[in-house]
Amino acid sequence: MGIYDIDALGDLLAANTYPGRGLVVGKTADGKKAAIAYFIMGRSENSRNRVFVEQGDEVVIHPFDPSKVANPSLIIYSPIKTYKNNLIVTNGDQTDTIYDFLIDGKTFEEALDTRCFEPDGPNFTPRISSLLTFADGDFTYKLNILKSADAEGSACNRYTFSYSPLSGLGHFIHTYNCDGNPIPAFTGEPERVAVPGSIDEFTNAIWNHLNGQNKVSLYVRFVNLADSKTENRMMNKNK
C-alpha cells in the first residue's frame, strides 16, 4: 500500500466491528465543500442509550431513555459547536473547552493541553478533536488525539495533525483500533479516506457499513465554501 493511497471509508468500517467513536474531516470531490462526519458506537446499554439532537448549528447528545442512564459524564456532551469562522467537532466535553479558549483568543492546542484521555481505565479511551477554520473561500483543519502513555494511564500524550484540504480527500480518526478487552486505542496517523461530492452518498457509506449491533448515531455536515450554507444529515438507531 502506498503512503498516498486513499481508502473507501465504507471498506474500513465494514472490516472493523468496533472503531468506537469516529471523526472524519475533508473536502468534497468537487472541491466546493468542507465535509465532517461524527459517529458514536456502544457496547454497553448505557453507551447505546443515546441519540443526536440538533440545536441550531450545534449538535448535542441526549439519553434516549433517561431512566436507563447509569453514568452521564462520558456519554452526554455536545460534539459539534461553531464559533465565528470555526467549526469544532469532538468526542467529548472538550468541545466546550475548545470553544471557551477560542472565545478568549487562545488556540486549539492550548485548549487541549488542559485535557487528557477519558478516565475509564483499563481502556483509557482517547479524546479525539477537530477544528475547521474557514477563510477566503477555503478552510484548513486540524485533528488531535489525547492518548494514555502506558497501560496504567500514568501520563497523557498529545498529537495534533494540521492539514491543507485536497479535493476528494478526508482524514479519519477513531478512538479504538478494533474491539478488545481492554479496547486498544487508535494508533498511527489519521487514515486517508475518500470524500464524495454527495452528502447522501457519504452518509450512507458510513451508516450502512458501521457494525449493526454497535452503531448508535451519525451526524454529517457539508459546508459550501462559496456561501457558507450547510447541508446536514443525522442518523439515530434509537427512534
Summary of the structure (lengths in Angstrom):
residues: 239
radius of gyration: 16.6
end to end distance: 40.4
largest distance: 49.5
contacts: 779
relative contact order: 0.24
helix: 17%
strand: 40%
